[in-house]
Amino acid sequence: PKLPGTIYTAAEEIEAAGGKSLPCLVDIRYEDQVQSAVEQAVQKFGGIDVLVNNASAISLTGTLETPMKRYDLMNGINARGTYLVSQKCLPYLKTGTNPHILNISPPLNMQAKWFKGHVAYTMAKYGMSMGVLGMAEEFKPDRIAVNALWP
């Protein structure tokens, strides 16, 4: 589905409401694009306080109906992309006063019903959730809160 508006119209709305924005066209599967966006944000805002990993690819299709190209897209964006963006932001989060990472990902539930019919998608989203568990513990000494939200 295509959402109305663009990153540029969203930036205009944020600024009209009194906020600051930096629209960046980024494909989070590409390390150079992520690194550039992070550097631009740090330059414009002076650091990074919060990272929200909201980018996601979804295909609620069964195993036989999910081509590998779609599988790779979901895992490249959901699990790998979340890991990559977090990794590039962490050096700046470490210097923050109240740093947070928030992943939009589900609670880990190993009941088969959460996998049936969309194994590839569940694997990709659970990759994000496993990142929460691991990074929360890994960066606890740095006072970086890492959590998940599943609306």
N, C-alpha and C positions, 0 to 999 in steps of 0.2 A: 504493500500500500504506500501511496505517496502522500506525505503530509503537506498541508498548505504552507507556503512561505519558504524562505531560504535562510541560510546562516546569516545573511546580510540583513534581511528584514527582522530576524530575531534580535540581532545586535542593535538595530535601530530602536526596537521596542524597549530593550534593556536600557539604552541610553536616554530614551524619552522618559523613562520612569526614574531617572536619576542614577542609574548604575553605570558601570564601566564594562566595556566589552572588547573582545578581540576575535573577530570571526576568522577561523582557520579552516581551510579545506584540507582535510587529512584522511588518508586511508590508513587505519591503525594496523594494517598488515605490513606496513613498510616502515622499517626502523628510522630511515632518514627523515621521513615526513613527521614522524612522532617527535624525534629529537628536535627538529626545526620548530615545531609548534610549542614544545616545552620551553625552548630557549626564547622564543618570541614572547611567551607569557611571562617568563621571569624578567625579561627586559622591560616589558610594559608595566607589570604590576609589582615588581620588586621581589618576587618569590612565589611560592605555591603553598597555600594553606590547606586546601581540600582538593582531592581528586574524586570525581564521580565517574566510575566506569559504567556507562549507560549504553555504549554502542553494542549492537547485537544483530545477529543474523538468525532467522528462524525459518524452519521448514518442518512442519509437523507431518512428516511422511515416514512410512515404514521402511524397513531395511532394504527391501527389494525395489522400492520406489525412490530411493535416495541415491542419485548418482554421486560418484566420488568427488566431482567438482563442487557439488552442494555441500557434501560432508566437509571438504577442505575449507570452504568458505565459512561455514559455521564455526569450525574449530579455529580457523585463522583469526576470526574476529572475536569470538566469545572468549575462548580460553587463552590463546596466544596473544591476542591483542590486549586483553586486560593485563596480562603478565608484563607485556612490553611497555605499555603506558605507565603502569605502576613502577616498573624498574627505572624508567627515565625520570619520573617525578620524585622518586625516593630521596635522592641527594638533596633536593630542595625542601622536601617535607621534613627531613631530619633537622633542618635549621629553624623550623617554624615553632611558634609558641603553643599551638594547639592543633597539630596536624592530624588529618583524617583521610582515609581512603574508604569510599563507599562503593561496593559493587552491587549492581542490580542483578541479583542472582538468588536462586532458591535455597531453602534449607536442604541439607543432604539427607535424603530419605532413600534407603536401599530397597524399599518395597517395589516389587516387580511392576505394579500398576503405573509407576511414574516413568517407566522405560517403554512399556508396551506401546507400539504404534509410532514411536518417534525416538528410537534409541540414539540416533546421531545427535539430535538436538539436545536431549537430556545429557548426553556425555559432554557436549560443548558447554552447556550452562553449569553443570556440576564441576567442570574444570575451573570456572570462575569461583565457585563456592569453595573448592579446595584451596584456591589461592587465598581466600579470606582466612581460612583456618591456619594455613602455614605462615602467611605474612603477619597475621595478628600476633602470633607467638614470636616469630623472628624479630619483629621490630618493636616489641613491647619494651625492651630496654631503651629504645630511642623515643618512647612516649608517643608513638604513632598509632592511633586507633585505626583498626581495620575491621570493617563490618559489612554485612550484606543486608539488603532490603529486598523483599519480594512482595510487591503490592498486590 
